[in-house]
Amino acid sequence: MKKFFINTYGCQMNVHESEKLAGILYNRGYVAAKSNEDADIIILNTCCIRETAETRVLGNLGMIKKLKEKKPDLIVGICGCMPQKEGTAEYLRRRCPFIDIIIGTHNMHLFSQYLDEALAKRKVLDIWDSEGTIECSPIRRNSSVSAFVNIMYGCDNFCSYCIVPYVRGRERSRNFDEVVAEVRALVESGYKEITLLGQNVNSFMGGKPYFSKLLRALSVFDGEYRIKFMTSHPKDLSEDVVEAMASSDKLADYIHLPVQSGSDRILKLMNRKYTVKDYLSKIDLLRSYIPSIGISSDLMVGFPTETEEDYMCSERLIERVKYNNLFTFIYSRRSGTVADKMDGQIDLAEKTKRIERLIAKQFEIGNTLAQSYIGTTFRVLCDSFDGKTCFGKSSCDKSISFPGDQSNVGQFVNVKVTMAKNNKLIGEIV
């Protein structure tokens, strides 16, 4: 039996796109391999948002070249947003002639056709761009408990550091009724947590009031389940969305709200279109409606011209907000973006020092928060069991481990926190 292995880089949207590729291959009779070495087809589903992901792709291609030399019939495909970066597809074709298929993000649904071409020993390079959305691929989901659903693609924000609008295109929303039907089908088939995906979900169908209407439409199905969404742009988060979250027991008490910097000067250079005051007003709005809401964020250090004071503004912001989780990044230059041409680029040593300080500060905050939850009981969706311990998350996105067994997976249980070890919560079913 023929086998495939998909290497996925980047965000949850890429993970979901890999599920679609897997669905196509399963429909053709292939099964998943455990490693590249065991596969007849290797796919690299790439991300070029940050340099580290792109570097990993290029490094893995060197290893895959050696596999191809040993197995000449091995099919190698590369897809995702990296080939859609200007000049990259041609560069890959020249540098890595052993790649059989090079495609972008908009035509993954045609992968079966491209595979036929590759099996006939014909090279494929197709990074065709589209202004529409296509949702016709079968999906082989990685979990029987949680599922991803795309509601929109692309981005219109053009943050000065970000390459997404250039490689994934402008904002395009799926049909409202199609999204509702897909989520309903997932709930009815037993999925307990559905995450709506988009570069800026608040802009679904052009923004207010459509996203809040969608959230309300997804809150009426029978049974216990949870709806999450990401990512939310702070400038577009509106009160009607917060009201919808507060009024429904189906919508998670959680939001991912990337701030990127705590300095107004840097936010302006980033073209984020809000100030720190604006951002904190959204945090206060969320907590006024949902006092127990869990909030996570993205924060970058080392943006061009960032001073020590700019950095300290970020530290003060995270002390004020007290995030559940903070995803920290070193600014990564991306050719084709406005920030890449800015003067005042910060050297790597300084950026590294700053991110280490930021991580240490967030660890301190997270540890204090974790200690404060001892004695609290959460409604937890158990999503996995490792043979000894169950793992799950609360509605406010707290990760909690607790004693249990395989029968708990896919179930909601009440868990009382009995211990906090570093930032990790440990509890027991009550």
C-alpha positions as CSV (number, residue, x, y, z in Angstrom):
1,M,0.0,0.0,0.0
2,K,1.3,3.4,-1.0
3,K,2.1,5.9,1.8
4,F,2.4,9.6,2.2
5,F,3.9,11.9,4.8
6,I,3.0,15.6,5.1
7,N,5.5,18.0,6.8
8,T,3.5,21.0,8.1
9,Y,5.0,24.3,9.0
10,G,3.4,27.4,10.5
11,C,0.0,28.1,11.9
12,Q,-3.3,26.3,12.5
13,M,-4.5,27.3,9.1
14,N,-1.6,25.3,7.6
15,V,-2.5,22.4,9.8
16,H,-6.0,22.4,8.5
17,E,-4.8,22.7,4.9
18,S,-2.6,19.6,5.5
19,E,-5.8,17.8,6.6
20,K,-7.3,18.6,3.2
21,L,-4.3,17.2,1.4
22,A,-4.4,14.1,3.5
23,G,-8.1,13.7,2.6
24,I,-7.3,13.8,-1.1
25,L,-4.6,11.2,-0.7
26,Y,-6.8,8.9,1.5
27,N,-9.5,9.1,-1.2
28,R,-6.9,7.8,-3.7
29,G,-6.0,4.8,-1.5
30,Y,-2.9,6.1,0.2
31,V,-2.3,5.8,3.9
32,A,-0.2,8.0,6.2
33,A,3.4,7.0,6.8
34,K,5.2,7.5,10.1
35,S,8.1,9.4,8.6
36,N,9.6,10.8,5.4
37,E,11.8,7.7,5.1
38,D,8.7,5.4,5.0
39,A,6.8,7.4,2.4
40,D,6.1,7.1,-1.3
41,I,4.9,10.8,-1.4
42,I,6.4,13.6,0.7
43,I,4.7,16.9,0.9
44,L,6.1,20.0,2.5
45,N,3.2,22.4,3.4
46,T,5.2,25.5,3.9
47,C,4.9,28.9,5.7
48,C,6.9,32.0,4.9
49,I,5.5,34.3,7.6
50,R,8.8,34.0,9.6
51,E,12.3,33.2,8.4
52,T,12.7,30.3,10.8
53,A,9.9,28.3,9.1
54,E,11.4,29.0,5.7
55,T,14.9,28.0,6.8
56,R,13.5,24.7,8.2
57,V,11.9,23.9,4.8
58,L,15.2,24.5,3.0
59,G,17.0,22.3,5.5
60,N,14.6,19.5,5.1
61,L,14.8,19.6,1.4
62,G,18.5,18.7,1.7
63,M,17.5,15.5,3.6
64,I,14.7,14.7,1.1
65,K,17.1,15.0,-1.8
66,K,19.1,12.1,-0.4
67,L,15.9,10.1,0.0
68,K,15.0,10.8,-3.6
69,E,18.4,9.6,-4.8
70,K,17.8,6.3,-3.0
71,K,14.1,6.1,-4.2
72,P,13.9,7.6,-7.7
73,D,10.1,7.0,-7.8
74,L,9.5,9.0,-4.6
75,I,7.2,12.0,-5.3
76,V,8.1,15.2,-3.7
77,G,5.7,18.1,-3.5
78,I,6.0,21.6,-1.9
79,C,2.9,23.8,-1.3
80,G,1.6,26.5,1.0
81,C,2.4,30.2,0.9
82,M,6.2,29.9,0.5
83,P,6.0,29.1,-3.2
84,Q,3.8,32.2,-3.7
85,K,6.4,34.5,-2.4
86,E,7.8,36.4,-5.3
87,G,10.6,34.5,-7.1
88,T,10.6,31.6,-4.7
89,A,8.9,29.0,-6.9
90,E,11.5,29.5,-9.7
91,Y,14.3,29.5,-7.1
92,L,13.1,26.2,-5.7
93,R,12.8,24.7,-9.2
94,R,16.4,25.7,-10.0
95,R,17.9,24.8,-6.6
96,C,15.9,21.6,-6.1
97,P,15.2,20.0,-9.5
98,F,14.1,16.8,-7.7
99,I,10.9,18.5,-6.5
100,D,8.0,17.1,-8.6
101,I,5.2,19.4,-7.6
102,I,5.3,23.1,-6.7
103,I,1.9,24.8,-6.0
104,G,0.5,27.6,-3.9
105,T,-2.4,27.9,-1.4
106,H,-5.2,28.5,-3.8
107,N,-5.0,25.4,-5.8
108,M,-4.4,22.6,-3.2
109,H,-7.8,21.2,-4.1
110,L,-6.3,20.2,-7.4
111,F,-3.6,18.1,-5.8
112,S,-4.9,14.8,-7.2
113,Q,-4.5,16.2,-10.7
114,Y,-1.0,17.4,-10.0
115,L,-0.1,14.0,-8.6
116,D,-1.2,12.3,-11.8
117,E,1.1,14.6,-13.7
118,A,4.0,13.7,-11.3
119,L,3.3,10.0,-11.6
120,A,3.6,10.4,-15.4
121,K,7.1,11.9,-14.8
122,R,5.9,15.5,-15.7
123,K,7.0,18.3,-13.4
124,V,4.3,20.6,-12.0
125,L,4.8,24.3,-11.2
126,D,1.5,26.0,-10.7
127,I,1.1,28.9,-8.2
128,W,-2.1,30.2,-9.8
129,D,-3.7,32.9,-7.8
130,S,-7.4,33.3,-7.2
131,E,-9.7,35.9,-5.7
132,G,-12.3,33.3,-4.8
133,T,-12.6,30.5,-2.2
134,I,-12.9,26.8,-2.9
135,E,-14.1,24.3,-0.3
136,C,-14.4,21.1,-2.1
137,S,-11.6,19.0,-0.7
138,P,-12.2,15.9,1.4
139,I,-10.7,16.3,4.9
140,R,-8.8,13.8,7.0
141,R,-8.9,15.4,10.4
142,N,-6.1,14.9,12.9
143,S,-8.5,14.7,15.8
144,S,-11.9,13.1,16.5
145,V,-12.5,15.8,19.3
146,S,-11.5,19.1,17.8
147,A,-11.9,20.4,14.2
148,F,-10.8,23.5,12.2
149,V,-13.1,25.3,9.9
150,N,-11.9,28.1,7.5
151,I,-14.3,31.0,7.3
152,M,-12.1,33.3,5.3
153,Y,-8.8,33.6,3.6
154,G,-6.2,36.4,3.0
155,C,-5.8,39.8,4.6
156,D,-6.3,43.4,3.8
157,N,-4.4,45.0,6.7
158,F,-0.8,45.2,5.2
159,C,1.0,45.4,8.5
160,S,4.5,46.7,7.5
161,Y,6.3,43.5,8.7
162,C,3.9,40.9,7.3
163,I,3.9,39.1,4.0
164,V,0.5,37.5,4.2
165,P,-1.4,39.8,1.9
166,Y,1.3,39.3,-0.8
167,V,1.3,35.5,-0.6
168,R,-2.2,34.6,0.5
169,G,-4.0,37.5,-1.2
170,R,-6.7,39.9,-0.2
171,E,-9.6,39.0,2.2
172,R,-12.1,36.5,0.8
173,S,-15.0,35.1,2.9
174,R,-16.8,31.8,2.6
175,N,-20.5,31.7,2.2
176,F,-22.3,32.2,5.5
177,D,-24.7,29.3,5.1
178,E,-21.9,26.9,4.0
179,V,-20.0,27.7,7.2
180,V,-23.1,27.1,9.3
181,A,-23.8,23.8,7.6
182,E,-20.2,22.6,8.0
183,V,-20.1,23.4,11.7
184,R,-23.6,21.8,12.2
185,A,-22.4,18.6,10.5
186,L,-19.3,18.5,12.7
187,V,-21.3,19.0,15.9
188,E,-23.8,16.3,14.8
189,S,-21.0,13.9,14.1
190,G,-19.6,14.3,17.6
191,Y,-16.9,17.0,17.4
192,K,-16.8,18.9,20.7
193,E,-14.6,21.8,19.8
194,I,-14.6,23.7,16.5
195,T,-12.1,26.5,15.8
196,L,-13.0,29.1,13.1
197,L,-10.0,30.2,11.2
198,G,-9.1,33.3,9.3
199,Q,-6.2,35.8,9.1
200,N,-8.7,38.3,10.6
201,V,-12.0,36.7,11.5
202,N,-13.6,40.0,12.6
203,S,-13.6,41.0,8.9
204,F,-15.8,38.0,7.9
205,M,-18.0,39.2,5.0
206,G,-16.7,42.7,5.4
207,G,-16.9,42.9,9.2
208,K,-19.6,44.1,11.6
209,P,-22.3,42.7,12.0
210,Y,-21.7,39.5,10.1
211,F,-19.1,37.9,12.3
212,S,-21.3,38.3,15.4
213,K,-24.3,37.0,13.4
214,L,-22.2,33.9,12.5
215,L,-21.2,33.3,16.1
216,R,-24.9,33.4,17.2
217,A,-25.9,31.1,14.3
218,L,-23.3,28.6,15.5
219,S,-24.6,28.7,19.1
220,V,-28.0,27.0,18.6
221,F,-27.2,23.4,18.0
222,D,-28.1,20.7,20.5
223,G,-25.5,19.2,22.8
224,E,-22.5,20.4,24.6
225,Y,-19.8,21.8,22.4
226,R,-17.4,24.7,22.2
227,I,-16.7,27.3,19.4
228,K,-13.4,29.2,19.3
229,F,-12.0,31.5,16.7
230,M,-8.7,33.1,15.6
231,T,-7.2,35.4,14.7
232,S,-8.9,38.7,15.8
233,H,-7.4,42.0,14.8
234,P,-7.7,44.5,17.7
235,K,-8.8,47.4,15.5
236,D,-11.8,45.3,14.3
237,L,-13.0,43.6,17.5
238,S,-16.4,45.1,18.1
239,E,-18.8,45.1,21.1
240,D,-21.4,43.0,19.2
241,V,-18.9,40.1,19.0
242,V,-18.1,40.4,22.7
243,E,-21.8,40.5,23.5
244,A,-22.3,37.3,21.4
245,M,-19.5,35.6,23.3
246,A,-20.9,36.6,26.7
247,S,-24.5,35.5,25.9
248,S,-23.7,32.0,24.7
249,D,-22.5,28.9,26.6
250,K,-21.3,27.5,23.3
251,L,-18.7,30.2,22.6
252,A,-15.5,29.8,24.5
253,D,-14.6,32.4,27.1
254,Y,-11.3,32.9,25.3
255,I,-9.8,35.2,22.6
256,H,-6.5,35.4,20.8
257,L,-5.9,39.2,20.4
258,P,-2.4,39.9,19.0
259,V,-0.9,43.2,20.2
260,Q,2.6,42.9,18.6
261,S,4.1,45.8,20.6
262,G,3.4,47.9,23.7
263,S,4.8,51.0,22.1
264,D,2.6,53.5,20.2
265,R,5.6,54.6,18.1
266,I,6.3,51.0,17.0
267,L,2.6,50.2,16.5
268,K,2.4,53.1,14.1
269,L,5.5,51.9,12.2
270,M,3.9,48.5,12.1
271,N,0.8,50.0,10.5
272,R,-1.4,48.3,13.1
273,K,-4.0,51.1,13.1
274,Y,-4.5,51.2,16.9
275,T,-2.8,52.6,20.0
276,V,-2.0,51.0,23.3
277,K,-4.9,52.9,24.8
278,D,-7.2,51.5,22.1
279,Y,-6.0,48.0,22.7
280,L,-6.4,48.2,26.4
281,S,-9.9,49.5,26.0
282,K,-10.7,46.3,24.1
283,I,-9.2,44.2,26.9
284,D,-11.3,46.1,29.4
285,L,-14.4,45.7,27.2
286,L,-13.9,41.9,27.1
287,R,-13.4,41.6,30.9
288,S,-16.4,43.8,31.6
289,Y,-18.6,41.3,29.8
290,I,-16.6,38.1,30.6
291,P,-14.6,38.6,33.8
292,S,-13.0,35.1,33.6
293,I,-12.1,35.4,29.9
294,G,-8.7,33.9,28.9
295,I,-6.7,36.1,26.6
296,S,-3.6,35.2,24.6
297,S,-1.5,37.4,22.3
298,D,1.4,37.7,19.9
299,L,4.2,40.0,20.8
300,M,7.3,40.9,18.7
301,V,10.6,42.3,19.8
302,G,13.4,43.9,17.7
303,F,11.2,45.7,15.2
304,P,13.3,48.3,13.3
305,T,14.3,51.3,15.5
306,E,12.9,49.6,18.7
307,T,14.6,51.3,21.6
308,E,15.0,50.0,25.2
309,E,12.0,52.2,26.2
310,D,9.9,50.8,23.4
311,Y,10.7,47.3,24.7
312,M,9.9,48.2,28.3
313,C,6.5,49.5,27.1
314,S,5.8,45.9,26.0
315,E,6.9,44.5,29.3
316,R,4.6,47.0,31.1
317,L,1.7,46.0,28.8
318,I,1.9,42.3,29.6
319,E,2.1,43.1,33.3
320,R,-1.1,45.2,32.9
321,V,-3.0,42.6,30.8
322,K,-1.8,39.3,32.4
323,Y,-2.2,37.0,29.4
324,N,-3.0,33.3,29.7
325,N,-0.4,32.7,27.0
326,L,1.9,34.9,25.1
327,F,3.5,33.9,21.8
328,T,6.7,35.8,21.5
329,F,8.7,36.4,18.3
330,I,11.9,38.0,17.2
331,Y,11.2,40.4,14.2
332,S,12.0,38.5,11.0
333,R,12.8,40.5,7.9
334,R,10.6,39.5,5.0
335,S,11.6,40.7,1.5
336,G,8.7,42.6,-0.2
337,T,7.4,44.1,3.0
338,V,7.7,47.8,4.0
339,A,9.6,47.0,7.2
340,D,12.4,45.2,5.3
341,K,13.4,48.5,3.8
342,M,13.4,50.5,7.1
343,D,16.5,51.9,8.6
344,G,17.4,51.0,12.1
345,Q,17.4,47.2,11.9
346,I,18.2,45.7,15.3
347,D,21.1,43.2,15.5
348,L,20.3,39.6,16.4
349,A,22.2,39.6,19.7
350,E,20.1,42.5,21.0
351,K,16.8,40.9,19.8
352,T,17.8,37.7,21.5
353,K,18.4,39.4,24.8
354,R,15.0,41.2,24.6
355,I,13.0,38.1,23.8
356,E,14.7,36.2,26.6
357,R,13.7,38.9,29.0
358,L,10.2,39.0,27.7
359,I,9.8,35.2,28.0
360,A,11.1,35.4,31.6
361,K,8.6,38.1,32.4
362,Q,5.7,36.2,30.9
363,F,6.8,33.0,32.8
364,E,6.7,35.0,36.0
365,I,3.2,36.3,35.2
366,G,1.9,32.9,34.1
367,N,3.2,31.2,37.2
368,T,1.5,33.7,39.5
369,L,-1.8,33.2,37.5
370,A,-1.5,29.5,37.8
371,Q,-1.1,29.6,41.5
372,S,-4.2,31.8,41.8
373,Y,-6.3,29.0,40.2
374,I,-5.6,26.4,42.9
375,G,-9.0,25.4,44.3
376,T,-10.9,26.6,41.2
377,T,-13.2,24.2,39.3
378,F,-13.2,24.3,35.5
379,R,-15.4,22.7,32.9
380,V,-12.7,20.9,30.9
381,L,-12.9,19.2,27.5
382,C,-10.6,16.2,27.6
383,D,-8.8,15.9,24.3
384,S,-6.2,13.2,24.9
385,F,-4.9,10.5,27.2
386,D,-1.3,9.3,27.3
387,G,-2.0,6.0,29.1
388,K,-1.5,7.6,32.5
389,T,-2.9,11.1,32.4
390,C,-5.8,13.0,30.7
391,F,-5.2,16.4,29.2
392,G,-7.7,19.0,28.3
393,K,-8.6,22.7,28.2
394,S,-11.2,24.9,30.0
395,S,-13.5,27.3,28.2
396,C,-11.0,30.1,29.0
397,D,-8.2,28.0,27.4
398,K,-6.5,26.9,30.5
399,S,-4.6,23.6,29.9
400,I,-5.2,21.1,32.7
401,S,-4.0,17.6,33.3
402,F,-5.8,15.1,35.6
403,P,-6.1,11.4,36.4
404,G,-8.5,9.6,34.2
405,D,-8.7,7.0,31.3
406,Q,-9.4,6.7,27.6
407,S,-13.2,7.0,28.3
408,N,-12.8,10.6,29.3
409,V,-11.5,11.6,25.8
410,G,-14.1,13.7,24.0
411,Q,-16.0,14.3,27.2
412,F,-16.6,17.5,29.2
413,V,-15.8,17.0,32.9
414,N,-15.5,19.2,35.9
415,V,-11.9,19.4,37.1
416,K,-10.8,21.1,40.3
417,V,-7.3,22.5,40.3
418,T,-5.2,21.0,43.1
419,M,-1.7,22.0,42.1
420,A,0.2,24.4,39.8
421,K,3.6,23.4,38.7
422,N,5.3,26.3,36.9
423,N,2.6,27.4,34.5
424,K,0.9,24.0,34.3
425,L,-2.4,23.2,36.1
426,I,-3.0,19.8,37.7
427,G,-6.4,18.7,39.0
428,E,-8.9,16.0,39.6
429,I,-12.4,15.2,38.4
430,V,-15.1,16.3,40.8
